[in-house]
Amino acid sequence: MRSVDPSTHGRAQRLREQAPKAERLLWAKLRNRALAGQKFVRQMPLGPYFVDFACRELMLIIEIDGATHSSAEERAYDRAREQYLAAQGYRVLRVQNADIYESIDGVCELILATI
């Protein structure tokens, strides 16, 4: 079992409990190895960050972006975050909230194509 700082674990748990609708919808498609038999986890701590979804085996992170990723400052933060995650060996796939609401099956196909 992974050793996780109790405060980190608590924050991850709160993030899961307060997940936005788009995250809950995508989680329903990813959980229990439902997508291509791959194990995804949600709100995984990775360094100073928490990632929305991660498949450790594939070193793949899925981030869901809503309105809070539109300003220049927010995009710069996302770029720095992605550079850190890439340095850890992860690929990052970004998906928009709107894409999940409009075509969750299309999002699943994109994830499968990325896998």
Phi and psi in radians as a Rosetta constraint file:
Dihedral C 1 N 2 CA 2 C 2 CIRCULARHARMONIC -1.281 0.35
Dihedral N 2 CA 2 C 2 N 3 CIRCULARHARMONIC 2.456 0.35
Dihedral C 2 N 3 CA 3 C 3 CIRCULARHARMONIC -1.556 0.35
Dihedral N 3 CA 3 C 3 N 4 CIRCULARHARMONIC 2.067 0.35
Dihedral C 3 N 4 CA 4 C 4 CIRCULARHARMONIC -2.191 0.35
Dihedral N 4 CA 4 C 4 N 5 CIRCULARHARMONIC 2.356 0.35
Dihedral C 4 N 5 CA 5 C 5 CIRCULARHARMONIC -0.985 0.35
Dihedral N 5 CA 5 C 5 N 6 CIRCULARHARMONIC 2.350 0.35
Dihedral C 5 N 6 CA 6 C 6 CIRCULARHARMONIC -0.992 0.35
Dihedral N 6 CA 6 C 6 N 7 CIRCULARHARMONIC -0.632 0.35
Dihedral C 6 N 7 CA 7 C 7 CIRCULARHARMONIC -1.218 0.35
Dihedral N 7 CA 7 C 7 N 8 CIRCULARHARMONIC -0.620 0.35
Dihedral C 7 N 8 CA 8 C 8 CIRCULARHARMONIC -1.154 0.35
Dihedral N 8 CA 8 C 8 N 9 CIRCULARHARMONIC -0.776 0.35
Dihedral C 8 N 9 CA 9 C 9 CIRCULARHARMONIC -1.057 0.35
Dihedral N 9 CA 9 C 9 N 10 CIRCULARHARMONIC -0.765 0.35
Dihedral C 9 N 10 CA 10 C 10 CIRCULARHARMONIC -1.082 0.35
Dihedral N 10 CA 10 C 10 N 11 CIRCULARHARMONIC -0.729 0.35
Dihedral C 10 N 11 CA 11 C 11 CIRCULARHARMONIC -1.146 0.35
Dihedral N 11 CA 11 C 11 N 12 CIRCULARHARMONIC -0.751 0.35
Dihedral C 11 N 12 CA 12 C 12 CIRCULARHARMONIC -1.058 0.35
Dihedral N 12 CA 12 C 12 N 13 CIRCULARHARMONIC -0.722 0.35
Dihedral C 12 N 13 CA 13 C 13 CIRCULARHARMONIC -1.104 0.35
Dihedral N 13 CA 13 C 13 N 14 CIRCULARHARMONIC -0.740 0.35
Dihedral C 13 N 14 CA 14 C 14 CIRCULARHARMONIC -1.117 0.35
Dihedral N 14 CA 14 C 14 N 15 CIRCULARHARMONIC -0.703 0.35
Dihedral C 14 N 15 CA 15 C 15 CIRCULARHARMONIC -1.096 0.35
Dihedral N 15 CA 15 C 15 N 16 CIRCULARHARMONIC -0.678 0.35
Dihedral C 15 N 16 CA 16 C 16 CIRCULARHARMONIC -1.170 0.35
Dihedral N 16 CA 16 C 16 N 17 CIRCULARHARMONIC -0.728 0.35
Dihedral C 16 N 17 CA 17 C 17 CIRCULARHARMONIC -1.163 0.35
Dihedral N 17 CA 17 C 17 N 18 CIRCULARHARMONIC -0.554 0.35
Dihedral C 17 N 18 CA 18 C 18 CIRCULARHARMONIC -1.782 0.35
Dihedral N 18 CA 18 C 18 N 19 CIRCULARHARMONIC 0.389 0.35
Dihedral C 18 N 19 CA 19 C 19 CIRCULARHARMONIC -1.047 0.35
Dihedral N 19 CA 19 C 19 N 20 CIRCULARHARMONIC 2.371 0.35
Dihedral C 19 N 20 CA 20 C 20 CIRCULARHARMONIC -1.134 0.35
Dihedral N 20 CA 20 C 20 N 21 CIRCULARHARMONIC 2.841 0.35
Dihedral C 20 N 21 CA 21 C 21 CIRCULARHARMONIC -0.970 0.35
Dihedral N 21 CA 21 C 21 N 22 CIRCULARHARMONIC -0.753 0.35
Dihedral C 21 N 22 CA 22 C 22 CIRCULARHARMONIC -1.043 0.35
Dihedral N 22 CA 22 C 22 N 23 CIRCULARHARMONIC -0.728 0.35
Dihedral C 22 N 23 CA 23 C 23 CIRCULARHARMONIC -1.128 0.35
Dihedral N 23 CA 23 C 23 N 24 CIRCULARHARMONIC -0.728 0.35
Dihedral C 23 N 24 CA 24 C 24 CIRCULARHARMONIC -1.116 0.35
Dihedral N 24 CA 24 C 24 N 25 CIRCULARHARMONIC -0.689 0.35
Dihedral C 24 N 25 CA 25 C 25 CIRCULARHARMONIC -1.121 0.35
Dihedral N 25 CA 25 C 25 N 26 CIRCULARHARMONIC -0.793 0.35
Dihedral C 25 N 26 CA 26 C 26 CIRCULARHARMONIC -1.208 0.35
Dihedral N 26 CA 26 C 26 N 27 CIRCULARHARMONIC -0.652 0.35
Dihedral C 26 N 27 CA 27 C 27 CIRCULARHARMONIC -1.029 0.35
Dihedral N 27 CA 27 C 27 N 28 CIRCULARHARMONIC -0.649 0.35
Dihedral C 27 N 28 CA 28 C 28 CIRCULARHARMONIC -1.066 0.35
Dihedral N 28 CA 28 C 28 N 29 CIRCULARHARMONIC -0.490 0.35
Dihedral C 28 N 29 CA 29 C 29 CIRCULARHARMONIC -1.515 0.35
Dihedral N 29 CA 29 C 29 N 30 CIRCULARHARMONIC -0.393 0.35
Dihedral C 29 N 30 CA 30 C 30 CIRCULARHARMONIC -1.716 0.35
Dihedral N 30 CA 30 C 30 N 31 CIRCULARHARMONIC -0.507 0.35
Dihedral C 30 N 31 CA 31 C 31 CIRCULARHARMONIC -1.160 0.35
Dihedral N 31 CA 31 C 31 N 32 CIRCULARHARMONIC 2.764 0.35
Dihedral C 31 N 32 CA 32 C 32 CIRCULARHARMONIC 0.991 0.35
Dihedral N 32 CA 32 C 32 N 33 CIRCULARHARMONIC 0.621 0.35
Dihedral C 32 N 33 CA 33 C 33 CIRCULARHARMONIC 1.008 0.35
Dihedral N 33 CA 33 C 33 N 34 CIRCULARHARMONIC 0.543 0.35
Dihedral C 33 N 34 CA 34 C 34 CIRCULARHARMONIC -1.251 0.35
Dihedral N 34 CA 34 C 34 N 35 CIRCULARHARMONIC -0.378 0.35
Dihedral C 34 N 35 CA 35 C 35 CIRCULARHARMONIC -1.889 0.35
Dihedral N 35 CA 35 C 35 N 36 CIRCULARHARMONIC 1.866 0.35
Dihedral C 35 N 36 CA 36 C 36 CIRCULARHARMONIC 1.000 0.35
Dihedral N 36 CA 36 C 36 N 37 CIRCULARHARMONIC 0.400 0.35
Dihedral C 36 N 37 CA 37 C 37 CIRCULARHARMONIC 1.241 0.35
Dihedral N 37 CA 37 C 37 N 38 CIRCULARHARMONIC 0.201 0.35
Dihedral C 37 N 38 CA 38 C 38 CIRCULARHARMONIC -1.567 0.35
Dihedral N 38 CA 38 C 38 N 39 CIRCULARHARMONIC 2.451 0.35
Dihedral C 38 N 39 CA 39 C 39 CIRCULARHARMONIC -1.549 0.35
Dihedral N 39 CA 39 C 39 N 40 CIRCULARHARMONIC 2.057 0.35
Dihedral C 39 N 40 CA 40 C 40 CIRCULARHARMONIC -1.927 0.35
Dihedral N 40 CA 40 C 40 N 41 CIRCULARHARMONIC 2.565 0.35
Dihedral C 40 N 41 CA 41 C 41 CIRCULARHARMONIC -2.112 0.35
Dihedral N 41 CA 41 C 41 N 42 CIRCULARHARMONIC 2.814 0.35
Dihedral C 41 N 42 CA 42 C 42 CIRCULARHARMONIC -2.143 0.35
Dihedral N 42 CA 42 C 42 N 43 CIRCULARHARMONIC 2.619 0.35
Dihedral C 42 N 43 CA 43 C 43 CIRCULARHARMONIC 0.907 0.35
Dihedral N 43 CA 43 C 43 N 44 CIRCULARHARMONIC 0.896 0.35
Dihedral C 43 N 44 CA 44 C 44 CIRCULARHARMONIC -1.451 0.35
Dihedral N 44 CA 44 C 44 N 45 CIRCULARHARMONIC 2.236 0.35
Dihedral C 44 N 45 CA 45 C 45 CIRCULARHARMONIC -1.265 0.35
Dihedral N 45 CA 45 C 45 N 46 CIRCULARHARMONIC 2.355 0.35
Dihedral C 45 N 46 CA 46 C 46 CIRCULARHARMONIC -2.500 0.35
Dihedral N 46 CA 46 C 46 N 47 CIRCULARHARMONIC 1.784 0.35
Dihedral C 46 N 47 CA 47 C 47 CIRCULARHARMONIC 1.097 0.35
Dihedral N 47 CA 47 C 47 N 48 CIRCULARHARMONIC -2.307 0.35
Dihedral C 47 N 48 CA 48 C 48 CIRCULARHARMONIC -1.450 0.35
Dihedral N 48 CA 48 C 48 N 49 CIRCULARHARMONIC 0.063 0.35
Dihedral C 48 N 49 CA 49 C 49 CIRCULARHARMONIC -2.027 0.35
Dihedral N 49 CA 49 C 49 N 50 CIRCULARHARMONIC 2.860 0.35
Dihedral C 49 N 50 CA 50 C 50 CIRCULARHARMONIC -2.092 0.35
Dihedral N 50 CA 50 C 50 N 51 CIRCULARHARMONIC 2.201 0.35
Dihedral C 50 N 51 CA 51 C 51 CIRCULARHARMONIC -1.721 0.35
Dihedral N 51 CA 51 C 51 N 52 CIRCULARHARMONIC 2.552 0.35
Dihedral C 51 N 52 CA 52 C 52 CIRCULARHARMONIC -1.047 0.35
Dihedral N 52 CA 52 C 52 N 53 CIRCULARHARMONIC -0.969 0.35
Dihedral C 52 N 53 CA 53 C 53 CIRCULARHARMONIC -2.439 0.35
Dihedral N 53 CA 53 C 53 N 54 CIRCULARHARMONIC 2.535 0.35
Dihedral C 53 N 54 CA 54 C 54 CIRCULARHARMONIC -2.523 0.35
Dihedral N 54 CA 54 C 54 N 55 CIRCULARHARMONIC 2.465 0.35
Dihedral C 54 N 55 CA 55 C 55 CIRCULARHARMONIC -1.967 0.35
Dihedral N 55 CA 55 C 55 N 56 CIRCULARHARMONIC 1.827 0.35
Dihedral C 55 N 56 CA 56 C 56 CIRCULARHARMONIC -1.097 0.35
Dihedral N 56 CA 56 C 56 N 57 CIRCULARHARMONIC -0.714 0.35
Dihedral C 56 N 57 CA 57 C 57 CIRCULARHARMONIC -1.060 0.35
Dihedral N 57 CA 57 C 57 N 58 CIRCULARHARMONIC -0.735 0.35
Dihedral C 57 N 58 CA 58 C 58 CIRCULARHARMONIC -1.566 0.35
Dihedral N 58 CA 58 C 58 N 59 CIRCULARHARMONIC -0.095 0.35
Dihedral C 58 N 59 CA 59 C 59 CIRCULARHARMONIC 0.959 0.35
Dihedral N 59 CA 59 C 59 N 60 CIRCULARHARMONIC 0.817 0.35
Dihedral C 59 N 60 CA 60 C 60 CIRCULARHARMONIC -2.113 0.35
Dihedral N 60 CA 60 C 60 N 61 CIRCULARHARMONIC 2.304 0.35
Dihedral C 60 N 61 CA 61 C 61 CIRCULARHARMONIC -2.034 0.35
Dihedral N 61 CA 61 C 61 N 62 CIRCULARHARMONIC 2.386 0.35
Dihedral C 61 N 62 CA 62 C 62 CIRCULARHARMONIC -2.000 0.35
Dihedral N 62 CA 62 C 62 N 63 CIRCULARHARMONIC 2.130 0.35
Dihedral C 62 N 63 CA 63 C 63 CIRCULARHARMONIC -1.957 0.35
Dihedral N 63 CA 63 C 63 N 64 CIRCULARHARMONIC 2.353 0.35
Dihedral C 63 N 64 CA 64 C 64 CIRCULARHARMONIC -1.820 0.35
Dihedral N 64 CA 64 C 64 N 65 CIRCULARHARMONIC 2.154 0.35
Dihedral C 64 N 65 CA 65 C 65 CIRCULARHARMONIC -1.875 0.35
Dihedral N 65 CA 65 C 65 N 66 CIRCULARHARMONIC 2.290 0.35
Dihedral C 65 N 66 CA 66 C 66 CIRCULARHARMONIC -2.003 0.35
Dihedral N 66 CA 66 C 66 N 67 CIRCULARHARMONIC -2.640 0.35
Dihedral C 66 N 67 CA 67 C 67 CIRCULARHARMONIC -1.145 0.35
Dihedral N 67 CA 67 C 67 N 68 CIRCULARHARMONIC -0.366 0.35
Dihedral C 67 N 68 CA 68 C 68 CIRCULARHARMONIC -1.377 0.35
Dihedral N 68 CA 68 C 68 N 69 CIRCULARHARMONIC 0.196 0.35
Dihedral C 68 N 69 CA 69 C 69 CIRCULARHARMONIC -2.127 0.35
Dihedral N 69 CA 69 C 69 N 70 CIRCULARHARMONIC 0.568 0.35
Dihedral C 69 N 70 CA 70 C 70 CIRCULARHARMONIC -1.944 0.35
Dihedral N 70 CA 70 C 70 N 71 CIRCULARHARMONIC -0.402 0.35
Dihedral C 70 N 71 CA 71 C 71 CIRCULARHARMONIC -1.393 0.35
Dihedral N 71 CA 71 C 71 N 72 CIRCULARHARMONIC 2.835 0.35
Dihedral C 71 N 72 CA 72 C 72 CIRCULARHARMONIC -1.058 0.35
Dihedral N 72 CA 72 C 72 N 73 CIRCULARHARMONIC -0.706 0.35
Dihedral C 72 N 73 CA 73 C 73 CIRCULARHARMONIC -1.123 0.35
Dihedral N 73 CA 73 C 73 N 74 CIRCULARHARMONIC -0.750 0.35
Dihedral C 73 N 74 CA 74 C 74 CIRCULARHARMONIC -1.162 0.35
Dihedral N 74 CA 74 C 74 N 75 CIRCULARHARMONIC -0.685 0.35
Dihedral C 74 N 75 CA 75 C 75 CIRCULARHARMONIC -1.156 0.35
Dihedral N 75 CA 75 C 75 N 76 CIRCULARHARMONIC -0.655 0.35
Dihedral C 75 N 76 CA 76 C 76 CIRCULARHARMONIC -1.123 0.35
Dihedral N 76 CA 76 C 76 N 77 CIRCULARHARMONIC -0.724 0.35
Dihedral C 76 N 77 CA 77 C 77 CIRCULARHARMONIC -1.070 0.35
Dihedral N 77 CA 77 C 77 N 78 CIRCULARHARMONIC -0.781 0.35
Dihedral C 77 N 78 CA 78 C 78 CIRCULARHARMONIC -1.079 0.35
Dihedral N 78 CA 78 C 78 N 79 CIRCULARHARMONIC -0.705 0.35
Dihedral C 78 N 79 CA 79 C 79 CIRCULARHARMONIC -1.100 0.35
Dihedral N 79 CA 79 C 79 N 80 CIRCULARHARMONIC -0.806 0.35
Dihedral C 79 N 80 CA 80 C 80 CIRCULARHARMONIC -1.085 0.35
Dihedral N 80 CA 80 C 80 N 81 CIRCULARHARMONIC -0.695 0.35
Dihedral C 80 N 81 CA 81 C 81 CIRCULARHARMONIC -1.116 0.35
Dihedral N 81 CA 81 C 81 N 82 CIRCULARHARMONIC -0.779 0.35
Dihedral C 81 N 82 CA 82 C 82 CIRCULARHARMONIC -1.117 0.35
Dihedral N 82 CA 82 C 82 N 83 CIRCULARHARMONIC -0.657 0.35
Dihedral C 82 N 83 CA 83 C 83 CIRCULARHARMONIC -1.097 0.35
Dihedral N 83 CA 83 C 83 N 84 CIRCULARHARMONIC -0.734 0.35
Dihedral C 83 N 84 CA 84 C 84 CIRCULARHARMONIC -1.087 0.35
Dihedral N 84 CA 84 C 84 N 85 CIRCULARHARMONIC -0.828 0.35
Dihedral C 84 N 85 CA 85 C 85 CIRCULARHARMONIC -1.118 0.35
Dihedral N 85 CA 85 C 85 N 86 CIRCULARHARMONIC -0.697 0.35
Dihedral C 85 N 86 CA 86 C 86 CIRCULARHARMONIC -1.104 0.35
Dihedral N 86 CA 86 C 86 N 87 CIRCULARHARMONIC -0.662 0.35
Dihedral C 86 N 87 CA 87 C 87 CIRCULARHARMONIC -1.130 0.35
Dihedral N 87 CA 87 C 87 N 88 CIRCULARHARMONIC -0.406 0.35
Dihedral C 87 N 88 CA 88 C 88 CIRCULARHARMONIC -1.505 0.35
Dihedral N 88 CA 88 C 88 N 89 CIRCULARHARMONIC -0.042 0.35
Dihedral C 88 N 89 CA 89 C 89 CIRCULARHARMONIC 1.714 0.35
Dihedral N 89 CA 89 C 89 N 90 CIRCULARHARMONIC 0.108 0.35
Dihedral C 89 N 90 CA 90 C 90 CIRCULARHARMONIC -1.631 0.35
Dihedral N 90 CA 90 C 90 N 91 CIRCULARHARMONIC 2.536 0.35
Dihedral C 90 N 91 CA 91 C 91 CIRCULARHARMONIC -1.654 0.35
Dihedral N 91 CA 91 C 91 N 92 CIRCULARHARMONIC 2.520 0.35
Dihedral C 91 N 92 CA 92 C 92 CIRCULARHARMONIC -2.055 0.35
Dihedral N 92 CA 92 C 92 N 93 CIRCULARHARMONIC 2.191 0.35
Dihedral C 92 N 93 CA 93 C 93 CIRCULARHARMONIC -1.910 0.35
Dihedral N 93 CA 93 C 93 N 94 CIRCULARHARMONIC 2.115 0.35
Dihedral C 93 N 94 CA 94 C 94 CIRCULARHARMONIC -1.768 0.35
Dihedral N 94 CA 94 C 94 N 95 CIRCULARHARMONIC 2.347 0.35
Dihedral C 94 N 95 CA 95 C 95 CIRCULARHARMONIC -2.249 0.35
Dihedral N 95 CA 95 C 95 N 96 CIRCULARHARMONIC 2.434 0.35
Dihedral C 95 N 96 CA 96 C 96 CIRCULARHARMONIC -1.493 0.35
Dihedral N 96 CA 96 C 96 N 97 CIRCULARHARMONIC 2.540 0.35
Dihedral C 96 N 97 CA 97 C 97 CIRCULARHARMONIC -0.880 0.35
Dihedral N 97 CA 97 C 97 N 98 CIRCULARHARMONIC -0.820 0.35
Dihedral C 97 N 98 CA 98 C 98 CIRCULARHARMONIC -1.009 0.35
Dihedral N 98 CA 98 C 98 N 99 CIRCULARHARMONIC -0.664 0.35
Dihedral C 98 N 99 CA 99 C 99 CIRCULARHARMONIC -1.116 0.35
Dihedral N 99 CA 99 C 99 N 100 CIRCULARHARMONIC -0.651 0.35
Dihedral C 99 N 100 CA 100 C 100 CIRCULARHARMONIC -1.177 0.35
Dihedral N 100 CA 100 C 100 N 101 CIRCULARHARMONIC -0.775 0.35
Dihedral C 100 N 101 CA 101 C 101 CIRCULARHARMONIC -1.173 0.35
Dihedral N 101 CA 101 C 101 N 102 CIRCULARHARMONIC -0.657 0.35
Dihedral C 101 N 102 CA 102 C 102 CIRCULARHARMONIC -1.469 0.35
Dihedral N 102 CA 102 C 102 N 103 CIRCULARHARMONIC -0.602 0.35
Dihedral C 102 N 103 CA 103 C 103 CIRCULARHARMONIC -2.753 0.35
Dihedral N 103 CA 103 C 103 N 104 CIRCULARHARMONIC 1.365 0.35
Dihedral C 103 N 104 CA 104 C 104 CIRCULARHARMONIC -1.123 0.35
Dihedral N 104 CA 104 C 104 N 105 CIRCULARHARMONIC -0.550 0.35
Dihedral C 104 N 105 CA 105 C 105 CIRCULARHARMONIC -1.137 0.35
Dihedral N 105 CA 105 C 105 N 106 CIRCULARHARMONIC -0.660 0.35
Dihedral C 105 N 106 CA 106 C 106 CIRCULARHARMONIC -1.108 0.35
Dihedral N 106 CA 106 C 106 N 107 CIRCULARHARMONIC -0.675 0.35
Dihedral C 106 N 107 CA 107 C 107 CIRCULARHARMONIC -1.123 0.35
Dihedral N 107 CA 107 C 107 N 108 CIRCULARHARMONIC -0.738 0.35
Dihedral C 107 N 108 CA 108 C 108 CIRCULARHARMONIC -1.094 0.35
Dihedral N 108 CA 108 C 108 N 109 CIRCULARHARMONIC -0.671 0.35
Dihedral C 108 N 109 CA 109 C 109 CIRCULARHARMONIC -1.123 0.35
Dihedral N 109 CA 109 C 109 N 110 CIRCULARHARMONIC -0.687 0.35
Dihedral C 109 N 110 CA 110 C 110 CIRCULARHARMONIC -1.098 0.35
Dihedral N 110 CA 110 C 110 N 111 CIRCULARHARMONIC -0.752 0.35
Dihedral C 110 N 111 CA 111 C 111 CIRCULARHARMONIC -1.088 0.35
Dihedral N 111 CA 111 C 111 N 112 CIRCULARHARMONIC -0.779 0.35
Dihedral C 111 N 112 CA 112 C 112 CIRCULARHARMONIC -1.070 0.35
Dihedral N 112 CA 112 C 112 N 113 CIRCULARHARMONIC -0.714 0.35
Dihedral C 112 N 113 CA 113 C 113 CIRCULARHARMONIC -1.137 0.35
Dihedral N 113 CA 113 C 113 N 114 CIRCULARHARMONIC -0.606 0.35
Dihedral C 113 N 114 CA 114 C 114 CIRCULARHARMONIC -1.234 0.35
Dihedral N 114 CA 114 C 114 N 115 CIRCULARHARMONIC -0.670 0.35
